[in-house]
Amino acid sequence: MTSPHADRPGLKKAPDADVHPTTPPTSDDRSLRRLGATTGDAIGMPDKDRLVSLEVQVPKSLRKSVRHEAERRGVTVDDVVAEALRNRPIH
């Protein structure tokens, strides 16, 4: 019995497969990956973060302090909080 697909050649690598790989690199280089809930978040441009909502409960005195800091600097409370989160030490 002959194969029904005898006229179709098998898949083979292109001569320039090392230049244009079709599979991800085998190294575990986490610096190339971005975390995200969706594929768009994971492969989006690293210099353009999409703004998302974050709701937290903080002591009233801290909220008041952040509001005064934002007012003093002429920015929004969101800007002050985002900067504080960006500049936090990561362990």
N, CA, C and O of each residue as an XYZ file, in Angstrom:
364
protein
N       0.852     -1.174      0.000
C       0.000      0.000      0.000
C       0.894      1.232      0.000
O       1.888      1.280      0.725
N       0.551      2.210     -0.795
C       1.332      3.435     -0.873
C       0.700      4.506      0.006
O      -0.489      4.457      0.318
N       1.518      5.465      0.394
C       1.049      6.545      1.253
C       0.162      7.482      0.442
O       0.465      7.760     -0.718
N      -0.936      7.978      1.035
C      -1.787      8.917      0.313
C      -1.102     10.273      0.125
O      -1.579     11.106     -0.645
N       0.012     10.497      0.824
C       0.704     11.782      0.744
C       2.075     11.627      0.081
O       3.000     12.375      0.396
N       2.208     10.691     -0.806
C       3.502     10.423     -1.445
C       3.983     11.592     -2.289
O       5.188     11.755     -2.477
N       3.079     12.402     -2.797
C       3.481     13.511     -3.655
C       3.921     14.746     -2.854
O       4.395     15.719     -3.441
N       3.765     14.718     -1.499
C       4.141     15.857     -0.671
C       5.450     15.547      0.055
O       5.511     14.582      0.817
N       6.482     16.335     -0.162
C       7.736     16.079      0.539
C       7.600     16.398      2.031
O       6.765     17.210      2.429
N       8.424     15.755      2.836
C       8.408     16.007      4.273
C       8.930     17.387      4.608
O       9.580     18.039      3.790
N       8.638     17.822      5.815
C       9.114     19.126      6.250
C      10.619     19.076      6.477
O      11.147     18.088      6.986
N      11.293     20.132      6.102
C      12.720     20.209      6.360
C      13.096     21.654      6.658
O      12.392     22.590      6.278
N      14.220     21.813      7.345
C      14.677     23.149      7.729
C      15.120     23.943      6.514
O      15.700     23.401      5.573
N      14.837     25.222      6.552
C      15.312     26.121      5.503
C      16.821     26.293      5.666
O      17.337     26.166      6.777
N      17.523     26.574      4.597
C      18.977     26.742      4.688
C      19.399     27.867      5.647
O      20.486     27.814      6.222
N      18.542     28.881      5.819
C      18.896     29.983      6.713
C      18.146     29.908      8.046
O      17.868     30.941      8.656
N      17.819     28.709      8.498
C      17.055     28.538      9.729
C      17.781     29.093     10.945
O      17.141     29.505     11.912
N      19.113     29.110     10.908
C      19.845     29.672     12.043
C      19.734     31.197     12.078
O      19.945     31.800     13.131
N      19.413     31.825     10.964
C      19.251     33.271     10.903
C      17.821     33.667     11.262
O      17.605     34.696     11.902
N      16.862     32.872     10.861
C      15.449     33.128     11.115
C      14.845     31.940     11.874
O      14.095     31.158     11.290
N      15.160     31.796     13.161
C      14.645     30.633     13.890
C      13.125     30.689     14.041
O      12.542     31.764     14.181
N      12.506     29.537     14.011
C      11.060     29.464     14.177
C      10.678     28.996     15.561
O       9.500     29.029     15.919
N      11.633     28.566     16.338
C      11.371     28.137     17.706
C      12.113     29.057     18.663
O      13.124     29.654     18.293
N      11.612     29.178     19.907
C      12.286     30.060     20.857
C      13.672     29.528     21.210
O      13.931     28.332     21.070
N      14.565     30.407     21.665
C      15.898     29.949     22.043
C      15.819     28.948     23.188
O      14.907     29.007     24.012
N      16.755     28.051     23.233
C      16.733     27.023     24.277
C      17.263     27.539     25.593
O      17.023     26.919     26.629
N      17.980     28.656     25.592
C      18.488     29.199     26.857
C      17.325     29.745     27.665
O      16.291     30.128     27.118
N      17.511     29.773     28.963
C      16.459     30.254     29.853
C      16.723     31.724     30.187
O      16.947     32.074     31.346
N      16.693     32.576     29.167
C      16.981     33.988     29.354
C      15.700     34.717     29.711
O      14.925     35.101     28.834
N      15.483     34.906     30.997
C      14.248     35.528     31.477
C      14.185     37.019     31.164
O      13.110     37.614     31.234
N      15.308     37.630     30.824
C      15.296     39.057     30.532
C      14.538     39.360     29.246
O      14.133     40.501     29.025
N      14.341     38.363     28.401
C      13.627     38.573     27.145
C      12.120     38.456     27.314
O      11.365     38.805     26.407
N      11.681     37.971     28.458
C      10.255     37.760     28.679
C       9.686     38.840     29.577
O      10.359     39.323     30.488
N       8.445     39.216     29.319
C       7.733     40.132     30.185
C       6.535     39.405     30.739
O       5.886     38.636     30.030
N       6.240     39.639     31.985
C       5.092     39.005     32.605
C       3.832     39.774     32.244
O       3.855     40.998     32.121
N       2.749     39.060     32.079
C       1.492     39.709     31.777
C       0.371     38.698     31.746
O       0.604     37.498     31.603
N      -0.845     39.187     31.879
C      -2.000     38.309     31.907
C      -2.407     37.864     30.513
O      -3.080     36.845     30.354
N      -2.004     38.620     29.508
C      -2.376     38.276     28.148
C      -1.133     38.242     27.271
O      -0.072     38.732     27.659
N      -1.272     37.674     26.116
C      -0.149     37.624     25.185
C       0.294     39.032     24.830
O       1.493     39.288     24.721
N      -0.639     39.942     24.648
C      -0.299     41.323     24.338
C       0.547     41.966     25.421
O       1.445     42.752     25.119
N       0.272     41.641     26.691
C       1.075     42.169     27.789
C       2.473     41.573     27.769
O       3.457     42.262     28.036
N       2.552     40.292     27.451
C       3.833     39.586     27.523
C       4.778     39.987     26.401
O       5.992     40.007     26.601
N       4.250     40.306     25.228
C       5.138     40.612     24.109
C       5.064     42.068     23.682
O       5.618     42.443     22.648
N       4.385     42.891     24.471
C       4.271     44.299     24.133
C       5.601     45.015     24.231
O       6.582     44.471     24.737
N       5.619     46.223     23.747
C       6.833     47.019     23.780
C       7.194     47.345     25.227
O       6.342     47.830     25.971
N       8.423     47.095     25.641
C       8.801     47.333     27.022
C       8.794     48.796     27.423
O       8.671     49.092     28.611
N       8.921     49.726     26.482
C       8.969     51.133     26.831
C       7.590     51.784     26.883
O       7.488     52.983     27.143
N       6.554     51.034     26.646
C       5.210     51.607     26.625
C       4.298     50.757     27.510
O       3.654     49.821     27.035
N       4.251     51.095     28.806
C       3.404     50.348     29.732
C       1.983     50.879     29.673
O       1.742     52.086     29.647
N       1.067     49.949     29.654
C      -0.349     50.296     29.659
C      -0.757     50.576     31.099
O      -0.373     49.830     32.000
N      -1.518     51.621     31.332
C      -1.980     51.943     32.672
C      -3.124     51.028     33.065
O      -4.030     50.769     32.273
N      -3.074     50.540     34.297
C      -4.116     49.676     34.836
C      -4.509     50.198     36.209
O      -3.753     50.938     36.839
N      -5.684     49.815     36.668
C      -6.160     50.248     37.983
C      -5.569     49.369     39.074
O      -5.358     48.171     38.883
N      -5.304     49.990     40.228
C      -4.810     49.279     41.404
C      -5.509     49.879     42.608
O      -5.384     51.074     42.879
N      -6.241     49.051     43.325
C      -6.958     49.539     44.498
C      -6.327     48.934     45.739
O      -6.230     47.714     45.873
N      -5.899     49.808     46.650
C      -5.290     49.353     47.900
C      -5.880     50.133     49.061
O      -6.394     51.238     48.889
N      -5.799     49.548     50.234
C      -6.224     50.248     51.438
C      -4.974     50.609     52.228
O      -4.136     49.757     52.524
N      -4.870     51.889     52.562
C      -3.723     52.389     53.320
C      -4.240     53.187     54.508
O      -5.382     53.647     54.496
N      -3.415     53.356     55.530
C      -3.844     54.200     56.649
C      -4.112     55.624     56.183
O      -3.475     56.119     55.253
N      -5.052     56.263     56.835
C      -5.454     57.610     56.448
C      -4.274     58.576     56.476
O      -4.170     59.455     55.621
N      -3.390     58.416     57.453
C      -2.234     59.315     57.553
C      -1.310     59.169     56.341
O      -0.740     60.160     55.884
N      -1.152     57.955     55.816
C      -0.314     57.740     54.640
C      -0.962     58.353     53.397
O      -0.285     58.967     52.573
N      -2.269     58.180     53.274
C      -2.980     58.791     52.144
C      -2.829     60.307     52.160
O      -2.613     60.938     51.125
N      -2.946     60.879     53.362
C      -2.808     62.324     53.508
C      -1.390     62.764     53.124
O      -1.210     63.785     52.459
N      -0.401     61.998     53.543
C       0.992     62.310     53.235
C       1.254     62.256     51.726
O       1.945     63.115     51.178
N       0.702     61.251     51.069
C       0.881     61.103     49.619
C       0.177     62.252     48.887
O       0.708     62.780     47.910
N      -0.989     62.630     49.345
C      -1.705     63.748     48.721
C      -0.910     65.048     48.847
O      -0.806     65.816     47.891
N      -0.347     65.288     50.039
C       0.452     66.502     50.229
C       1.696     66.478     49.352
O       2.065     67.503     48.779
N       2.344     65.332     49.239
C       3.534     65.210     48.387
C       3.186     65.495     46.928
O       3.922     66.194     46.231
N       2.062     64.951     46.475
C       1.628     65.179     45.094
C       1.340     66.659     44.864
O       1.727     67.221     43.839
N       0.669     67.279     45.808
C       0.340     68.701     45.703
C       1.613     69.548     45.674
O       1.731     70.472     44.869
N       2.565     69.226     46.556
C       3.819     69.969     46.635
C       4.601     69.906     45.327
O       5.196     70.894     44.896
N       4.590     68.715     44.694
C       5.350     68.514     43.459
C       4.567     68.880     42.206
O       5.141     68.934     41.118
N       3.274     69.131     42.338
C       2.458     69.498     41.187
C       2.142     68.325     40.272
O       2.012     68.489     39.059
N       2.020     67.137     40.862
C       1.692     65.934     40.098
C       0.488     65.268     40.741
O      -0.013     65.732     41.765
N       0.028     64.186     40.143
C      -1.118     63.473     40.695
C      -0.674     62.474     41.761
O       0.498     62.108     41.839
N      -1.621     62.047     42.570
C      -1.357     61.012     43.575
C      -0.895     59.737     42.876
O       0.005     59.054     43.366
N      -1.497     59.414     41.744
C      -1.091     58.231     40.980
C       0.384     58.305     40.589
O       1.094     57.300     40.642
N       0.848     59.503     40.192
C       2.252     59.673     39.818
C       3.181     59.400     41.003
O       4.210     58.742     40.851
N       2.814     59.908     42.182
C       3.643     59.712     43.376
C       3.705     58.232     43.738
O       4.777     57.705     44.035
N       2.563     57.567     43.713
C       2.523     56.144     44.071
C       3.274     55.308     43.037
O       4.026     54.406     43.407
N       3.082     55.590     41.753
C       3.775     54.839     40.703
C       5.288     55.001     40.828
O       6.032     54.036     40.655
N       5.744     56.218     41.129
C       7.180     56.444     41.288
C       7.719     55.680     42.491
O       8.802     55.099     42.424
N       6.975     55.677     43.579
C       7.403     54.944     44.773
C       7.510     53.450     44.482
O       8.437     52.792     44.954
N       6.574     52.915     43.712
C       6.626     51.490     43.369
C       7.774     51.186     42.414
O       8.424     50.149     42.539
N       8.026     52.073     41.471
C       9.144     51.873     40.539
C      10.487     51.902     41.256
O      11.400     51.157     40.898
N      10.611     52.753     42.261
C      11.891     52.939     42.946
C      12.089     52.034     44.166
O      13.082     52.170     44.881
N      11.165     51.127     44.402
C      11.300     50.258     45.581
C      12.432     49.258     45.368
O      12.694     48.844     44.238
N      13.092     48.876     46.433
C      14.147     47.853     46.287
C      13.517     46.490     46.000
O      12.553     46.093     46.654
N      14.059     45.795     45.040
C      13.550     44.474     44.684
C      14.544     43.427     45.176
O      15.735     43.504     44.874
N      14.059     42.463     45.923
C      14.946     41.430     46.486
C      14.892     40.177     45.688
O      15.573     39.206     46.017
